[in-house]
Amino acid sequence: MVVHTYKCDECSNDFTKNYIMTIKNLVKGEWKYYKKYCSKECRQHSRAKERSYKPCKVCNKDIRVYNYSTNLYCSKKCYGSRMNTHPKEFGMAKRSAKMRESWDENAWKKGIETRKDNGNIIDWDIAEWKQYWRRCNDLTRKMRVKLLGDWDGIDYIDGKNILHNLMLPITHAEYPTLDHVIPRSQGFREGLTPYEISNPKNLKWTTRRNNSKKYNK
């Protein structure tokens, strides 16, 4: 072990360090060429100056970029938002056309059967389930006007104010809809009545987009 005196590459202060010379160190000469710092703070401060930051294309939040960076988005949410508003930028038309070319109806049907076998969805041919689903729908529709009057406009899933989205077409992905917190399919399996599933405590407002992400209806 040898004690060396160095000059910090950040603050220029002298400092000493015990350095064990190994064959690996000697061959690479790594300590000779690496930057040396007197403290953890100096190392962090020096490296921070070498980093590059650019604003996110959607929310303008500063994000660290690298030489190989191609997408300037701080999160998957911002990436998806940009894709929805600028489909041409992502070549969505070509991607959709390619998906249609590779569409296999048999594979789709097989996927449905697999989800039924796994219990993710309930077979629509089961008469009891069909009646249950429709009864829940009727009760939920009757509750809509009352719940809309008491609603503060907040989406219960992501916390955004979506009251103004009522001005959108009813088929729009951001249009507010009532969501069953405990899904109808879960209620059916657990023996809950349609009245329990359609109780105001189990009905919350969210967008069609958020509602559609819940596979268990």
Short mmCIF file of the C-alpha atoms (twelve columns), coordinates in Angstrom:
data_MODEL
# 
_entry.id   MODEL 
# 
loop_
_atom_site.group_PDB 
_atom_site.id 
_atom_site.type_symbol 
_atom_site.label_atom_id 
_atom_site.label_alt_id 
_atom_site.label_comp_id 
_atom_site.label_asym_id 
_atom_site.label_seq_id 
_atom_site.Cartn_x 
_atom_site.Cartn_y 
_atom_site.Cartn_z 
_atom_site.pdbx_PDB_model_num 
ATOM 1   C CA . MET A 1   0.000   0.000   0.000   1 
ATOM 2   C CA . VAL A 2   1.344   3.390   -1.035  1 
ATOM 3   C CA . VAL A 3   0.140   6.827   0.123   1 
ATOM 4   C CA . HIS A 4   -0.190  9.276   -2.769  1 
ATOM 5   C CA . THR A 5   -0.844  13.015  -2.790  1 
ATOM 6   C CA . TYR A 6   -3.199  14.302  -5.474  1 
ATOM 7   C CA . LYS A 7   -4.806  17.549  -6.560  1 
ATOM 8   C CA . CYS A 8   -8.597  17.440  -6.721  1 
ATOM 9   C CA . ASP A 9   -9.811  17.912  -10.300 1 
ATOM 10  C CA . GLU A 10  -12.808 19.903  -9.073  1 
ATOM 11  C CA . CYS A 11  -11.712 22.190  -6.219  1 
ATOM 12  C CA . SER A 12  -7.900  21.961  -6.775  1 
ATOM 13  C CA . ASN A 13  -7.215  21.153  -3.101  1 
ATOM 14  C CA . ASP A 14  -4.478  18.664  -2.281  1 
ATOM 15  C CA . PHE A 15  -5.481  15.384  -0.670  1 
ATOM 16  C CA . THR A 16  -3.865  12.053  0.144   1 
ATOM 17  C CA . LYS A 17  -5.171  8.591   -0.575  1 
ATOM 18  C CA . ASN A 18  -4.017  5.083   0.240   1 
ATOM 19  C CA . TYR A 19  -3.796  3.202   -3.028  1 
ATOM 20  C CA . ILE A 20  -3.185  -0.541  -3.306  1 
ATOM 21  C CA . MET A 21  -1.222  -1.193  -6.500  1 
ATOM 22  C CA . THR A 22  -2.453  -4.368  -8.161  1 
ATOM 23  C CA . ILE A 23  -1.413  -5.977  -11.427 1 
ATOM 24  C CA . LYS A 24  -4.744  -4.910  -12.894 1 
ATOM 25  C CA . ASN A 25  -4.125  -1.282  -11.913 1 
ATOM 26  C CA . LEU A 26  -0.615  -1.336  -13.342 1 
ATOM 27  C CA . VAL A 27  -1.658  -2.861  -16.660 1 
ATOM 28  C CA . LYS A 28  -4.564  -0.507  -17.189 1 
ATOM 29  C CA . GLY A 29  -2.916  2.497   -15.618 1 
ATOM 30  C CA . GLU A 30  -6.434  3.422   -14.582 1 
ATOM 31  C CA . TRP A 31  -5.626  5.539   -11.518 1 
ATOM 32  C CA . LYS A 32  -3.213  7.590   -13.558 1 
ATOM 33  C CA . TYR A 33  -5.788  8.637   -16.136 1 
ATOM 34  C CA . TYR A 34  -9.015  8.797   -14.138 1 
ATOM 35  C CA . LYS A 35  -10.162 12.081  -12.667 1 
ATOM 36  C CA . LYS A 36  -9.480  12.312  -8.947  1 
ATOM 37  C CA . TYR A 37  -11.618 14.020  -6.327  1 
ATOM 38  C CA . CYS A 38  -11.023 14.830  -2.685  1 
ATOM 39  C CA . SER A 39  -14.628 14.103  -1.689  1 
ATOM 40  C CA . LYS A 40  -17.907 12.600  -2.811  1 
ATOM 41  C CA . GLU A 41  -19.402 16.095  -3.152  1 
ATOM 42  C CA . CYS A 42  -16.659 17.214  -5.562  1 
ATOM 43  C CA . ARG A 43  -17.135 14.097  -7.680  1 
ATOM 44  C CA . GLN A 44  -20.901 14.627  -7.893  1 
ATOM 45  C CA . HIS A 45  -20.524 18.332  -8.702  1 
ATOM 46  C CA . SER A 46  -18.015 17.632  -11.464 1 
ATOM 47  C CA . ARG A 47  -20.073 14.907  -13.078 1 
ATOM 48  C CA . ALA A 48  -23.234 17.028  -12.915 1 
ATOM 49  C CA . LYS A 49  -21.549 19.667  -15.094 1 
ATOM 50  C CA . GLU A 50  -20.807 17.064  -17.763 1 
ATOM 51  C CA . ARG A 51  -24.434 15.979  -18.074 1 
ATOM 52  C CA . SER A 52  -26.749 17.282  -20.782 1 
ATOM 53  C CA . TYR A 53  -30.399 18.145  -20.178 1 
ATOM 54  C CA . LYS A 54  -33.217 18.927  -22.569 1 
ATOM 55  C CA . PRO A 55  -36.914 19.668  -21.964 1 
ATOM 56  C CA . CYS A 56  -39.553 16.972  -22.385 1 
ATOM 57  C CA . LYS A 57  -41.481 17.534  -25.616 1 
ATOM 58  C CA . VAL A 58  -44.786 17.389  -23.750 1 
ATOM 59  C CA . CYS A 59  -44.444 18.864  -20.248 1 
ATOM 60  C CA . ASN A 60  -41.084 20.723  -20.648 1 
ATOM 61  C CA . LYS A 61  -39.620 18.968  -17.613 1 
ATOM 62  C CA . ASP A 62  -35.812 18.813  -17.844 1 
ATOM 63  C CA . ILE A 63  -34.573 15.295  -18.523 1 
ATOM 64  C CA . ARG A 64  -31.044 13.959  -18.788 1 
ATOM 65  C CA . VAL A 65  -30.034 12.987  -22.332 1 
ATOM 66  C CA . TYR A 66  -27.229 10.809  -23.601 1 
ATOM 67  C CA . ASN A 67  -25.427 10.648  -26.932 1 
ATOM 68  C CA . TYR A 68  -27.680 7.802   -27.987 1 
ATOM 69  C CA . SER A 69  -30.933 9.461   -26.820 1 
ATOM 70  C CA . THR A 70  -33.631 9.631   -29.523 1 
ATOM 71  C CA . ASN A 71  -36.889 10.183  -27.621 1 
ATOM 72  C CA . LEU A 72  -37.110 13.238  -25.403 1 
ATOM 73  C CA . TYR A 73  -39.906 12.276  -23.029 1 
ATOM 74  C CA . CYS A 74  -39.749 12.199  -19.247 1 
ATOM 75  C CA . SER A 75  -42.242 9.328   -18.898 1 
ATOM 76  C CA . LYS A 76  -44.350 6.775   -20.762 1 
ATOM 77  C CA . LYS A 77  -47.364 8.982   -20.055 1 
ATOM 78  C CA . CYS A 78  -45.839 11.923  -21.955 1 
ATOM 79  C CA . TYR A 79  -44.698 9.592   -24.731 1 
ATOM 80  C CA . GLY A 80  -48.244 8.248   -25.121 1 
ATOM 81  C CA . SER A 81  -49.718 11.751  -25.012 1 
ATOM 82  C CA . ARG A 82  -47.401 12.890  -27.811 1 
ATOM 83  C CA . MET A 83  -48.283 9.813   -29.840 1 
ATOM 84  C CA . ASN A 84  -52.012 10.581  -29.523 1 
ATOM 85  C CA . THR A 85  -51.643 14.213  -30.610 1 
ATOM 86  C CA . HIS A 86  -48.984 13.685  -33.316 1 
ATOM 87  C CA . PRO A 87  -49.709 10.293  -34.923 1 
ATOM 88  C CA . LYS A 88  -47.855 11.183  -38.147 1 
ATOM 89  C CA . GLU A 89  -44.656 11.798  -36.184 1 
ATOM 90  C CA . PHE A 90  -44.727 8.168   -34.998 1 
ATOM 91  C CA . GLY A 91  -45.871 6.679   -38.307 1 
ATOM 92  C CA . MET A 92  -49.058 5.362   -36.741 1 
ATOM 93  C CA . ALA A 93  -50.784 4.931   -40.130 1 
ATOM 94  C CA . LYS A 94  -48.053 2.576   -41.371 1 
ATOM 95  C CA . ARG A 95  -47.997 0.713   -38.081 1 
ATOM 96  C CA . SER A 96  -51.767 0.260   -38.179 1 
ATOM 97  C CA . ALA A 97  -51.610 -0.966  -41.780 1 
ATOM 98  C CA . LYS A 98  -48.935 -3.480  -40.823 1 
ATOM 99  C CA . MET A 99  -51.059 -4.713  -37.924 1 
ATOM 100 C CA . ARG A 100 -54.045 -5.180  -40.249 1 
ATOM 101 C CA . GLU A 101 -51.888 -7.188  -42.649 1 
ATOM 102 C CA . SER A 102 -50.842 -9.540  -39.881 1 
ATOM 103 C CA . TRP A 103 -54.359 -9.838  -38.435 1 
ATOM 104 C CA . ASP A 104 -55.323 -13.434 -37.767 1 
ATOM 105 C CA . GLU A 105 -58.940 -13.966 -36.742 1 
ATOM 106 C CA . ASN A 106 -58.213 -17.475 -35.494 1 
ATOM 107 C CA . ALA A 107 -55.452 -16.182 -33.212 1 
ATOM 108 C CA . TRP A 108 -57.845 -13.536 -31.858 1 
ATOM 109 C CA . LYS A 109 -60.492 -16.165 -31.118 1 
ATOM 110 C CA . LYS A 110 -57.891 -18.371 -29.454 1 
ATOM 111 C CA . GLY A 111 -56.850 -15.426 -27.265 1 
ATOM 112 C CA . ILE A 112 -60.461 -14.924 -26.177 1 
ATOM 113 C CA . GLU A 113 -60.774 -18.587 -25.255 1 
ATOM 114 C CA . THR A 114 -57.517 -18.435 -23.289 1 
ATOM 115 C CA . ARG A 115 -58.769 -15.440 -21.312 1 
ATOM 116 C CA . LYS A 116 -61.991 -17.318 -20.578 1 
ATOM 117 C CA . ASP A 117 -60.028 -20.356 -19.377 1 
ATOM 118 C CA . ASN A 118 -57.850 -18.143 -17.157 1 
ATOM 119 C CA . GLY A 119 -60.918 -16.502 -15.651 1 
ATOM 120 C CA . ASN A 120 -60.053 -13.017 -16.948 1 
ATOM 121 C CA . ILE A 121 -63.366 -12.730 -18.779 1 
ATOM 122 C CA . ILE A 122 -66.691 -14.523 -18.470 1 
ATOM 123 C CA . ASP A 123 -68.264 -16.330 -21.396 1 
ATOM 124 C CA . TRP A 124 -71.061 -14.142 -22.819 1 
ATOM 125 C CA . ASP A 125 -73.004 -17.282 -23.706 1 
ATOM 126 C CA . ILE A 126 -73.678 -17.859 -19.991 1 
ATOM 127 C CA . ALA A 127 -77.263 -16.594 -19.631 1 
ATOM 128 C CA . GLU A 128 -76.917 -15.693 -15.939 1 
ATOM 129 C CA . TRP A 129 -73.885 -13.490 -16.667 1 
ATOM 130 C CA . LYS A 130 -75.628 -11.776 -19.576 1 
ATOM 131 C CA . GLN A 131 -78.651 -10.952 -17.389 1 
ATOM 132 C CA . TYR A 132 -76.410 -9.805  -14.537 1 
ATOM 133 C CA . TRP A 133 -74.391 -7.499  -16.820 1 
ATOM 134 C CA . ARG A 134 -77.501 -5.905  -18.325 1 
ATOM 135 C CA . ARG A 135 -79.133 -5.390  -14.935 1 
ATOM 136 C CA . CYS A 136 -75.996 -3.642  -13.652 1 
ATOM 137 C CA . ASN A 137 -76.029 -1.479  -16.761 1 
ATOM 138 C CA . ASP A 138 -79.636 -0.414  -16.209 1 
ATOM 139 C CA . LEU A 139 -79.061 0.446   -12.546 1 
ATOM 140 C CA . THR A 140 -75.856 2.341   -13.340 1 
ATOM 141 C CA . ARG A 141 -77.580 4.372   -16.052 1 
ATOM 142 C CA . LYS A 142 -80.309 5.395   -13.603 1 
ATOM 143 C CA . MET A 143 -77.685 6.580   -11.099 1 
ATOM 144 C CA . ARG A 144 -75.800 8.664   -13.651 1 
ATOM 145 C CA . VAL A 145 -77.811 11.904  -13.409 1 
ATOM 146 C CA . LYS A 146 -77.676 11.973  -9.600  1 
ATOM 147 C CA . LEU A 147 -73.966 11.167  -9.449  1 
ATOM 148 C CA . LEU A 148 -73.196 13.750  -12.125 1 
ATOM 149 C CA . GLY A 149 -74.839 16.458  -10.008 1 
ATOM 150 C CA . ASP A 150 -72.753 15.528  -6.954  1 
ATOM 151 C CA . TRP A 151 -69.488 15.092  -8.889  1 
ATOM 152 C CA . ASP A 152 -66.582 17.503  -8.274  1 
ATOM 153 C CA . GLY A 153 -65.114 16.807  -11.732 1 
ATOM 154 C CA . ILE A 154 -62.096 14.822  -10.506 1 
ATOM 155 C CA . ASP A 155 -61.079 11.602  -12.267 1 
ATOM 156 C CA . TYR A 156 -60.736 9.072   -9.443  1 
ATOM 157 C CA . ILE A 157 -57.955 7.177   -11.255 1 
ATOM 158 C CA . ASP A 158 -55.426 9.905   -12.119 1 
ATOM 159 C CA . GLY A 159 -56.774 12.847  -10.069 1 
ATOM 160 C CA . LYS A 160 -57.272 15.194  -13.045 1 
ATOM 161 C CA . ASN A 161 -60.204 17.579  -13.386 1 
ATOM 162 C CA . ILE A 162 -62.161 16.266  -16.392 1 
ATOM 163 C CA . LEU A 163 -65.468 18.093  -15.869 1 
ATOM 164 C CA . HIS A 164 -64.944 20.135  -19.042 1 
ATOM 165 C CA . ASN A 165 -64.588 16.865  -20.995 1 
ATOM 166 C CA . LEU A 166 -68.376 16.577  -20.918 1 
ATOM 167 C CA . MET A 167 -68.293 18.976  -23.894 1 
ATOM 168 C CA . LEU A 168 -66.545 16.299  -25.983 1 
ATOM 169 C CA . PRO A 169 -68.418 13.805  -28.196 1 
ATOM 170 C CA . ILE A 170 -69.763 10.927  -26.113 1 
ATOM 171 C CA . THR A 171 -67.570 8.451   -28.013 1 
ATOM 172 C CA . HIS A 172 -64.351 10.420  -27.338 1 
ATOM 173 C CA . ALA A 173 -61.625 8.590   -25.381 1 
ATOM 174 C CA . GLU A 174 -61.517 11.404  -22.796 1 
ATOM 175 C CA . TYR A 175 -65.291 11.587  -22.250 1 
ATOM 176 C CA . PRO A 176 -66.264 10.999  -18.570 1 
ATOM 177 C CA . THR A 177 -67.940 7.682   -17.805 1 
ATOM 178 C CA . LEU A 178 -68.967 5.821   -14.654 1 
ATOM 179 C CA . ASP A 179 -66.598 3.050   -13.688 1 
ATOM 180 C CA . HIS A 180 -67.366 0.134   -11.384 1 
ATOM 181 C CA . VAL A 181 -64.532 0.097   -8.832  1 
ATOM 182 C CA . ILE A 182 -65.338 -3.547  -8.128  1 
ATOM 183 C CA . PRO A 183 -65.888 -4.844  -11.688 1 
ATOM 184 C CA . ARG A 184 -69.158 -6.486  -12.631 1 
ATOM 185 C CA . SER A 185 -67.374 -9.721  -13.489 1 
ATOM 186 C CA . GLN A 186 -65.805 -9.846  -10.028 1 
ATOM 187 C CA . GLY A 187 -69.165 -9.156  -8.407  1 
ATOM 188 C CA . PHE A 188 -70.758 -11.938 -10.462 1 
ATOM 189 C CA . ARG A 189 -68.102 -14.437 -9.378  1 
ATOM 190 C CA . GLU A 190 -68.303 -13.401 -5.720  1 
ATOM 191 C CA . GLY A 191 -72.091 -13.584 -5.604  1 
ATOM 192 C CA . LEU A 192 -72.713 -9.831  -5.176  1 
ATOM 193 C CA . THR A 193 -76.070 -8.538  -6.377  1 
ATOM 194 C CA . PRO A 194 -76.402 -6.016  -9.223  1 
ATOM 195 C CA . TYR A 195 -77.613 -3.501  -6.598  1 
ATOM 196 C CA . GLU A 196 -74.359 -3.896  -4.630  1 
ATOM 197 C CA . ILE A 197 -72.217 -3.492  -7.752  1 
ATOM 198 C CA . SER A 198 -74.237 -0.450  -8.896  1 
ATOM 199 C CA . ASN A 199 -74.226 1.177   -5.467  1 
ATOM 200 C CA . PRO A 200 -73.011 4.833   -5.600  1 
ATOM 201 C CA . LYS A 201 -70.059 3.875   -3.358  1 
ATOM 202 C CA . ASN A 202 -68.843 1.535   -6.111  1 
ATOM 203 C CA . LEU A 203 -69.351 4.018   -8.964  1 
ATOM 204 C CA . LYS A 204 -66.640 6.558   -9.769  1 
ATOM 205 C CA . TRP A 205 -66.061 8.963   -12.639 1 
ATOM 206 C CA . THR A 206 -63.150 8.484   -15.034 1 
ATOM 207 C CA . THR A 207 -62.458 8.777   -18.764 1 
ATOM 208 C CA . ARG A 208 -63.362 6.164   -21.345 1 
ATOM 209 C CA . ARG A 209 -59.642 5.661   -21.918 1 
ATOM 210 C CA . ASN A 210 -58.940 4.843   -18.274 1 
ATOM 211 C CA . ASN A 211 -62.056 2.703   -18.047 1 
ATOM 212 C CA . SER A 212 -61.099 0.643   -21.084 1 
ATOM 213 C CA . LYS A 213 -57.702 -0.204  -19.568 1 
ATOM 214 C CA . LYS A 214 -59.444 -2.319  -16.917 1 
ATOM 215 C CA . TYR A 215 -59.656 -5.727  -18.522 1 
ATOM 216 C CA . ASN A 216 -61.996 -7.020  -15.836 1 
ATOM 217 C CA . LYS A 217 -65.443 -5.523  -16.589 1 
# 
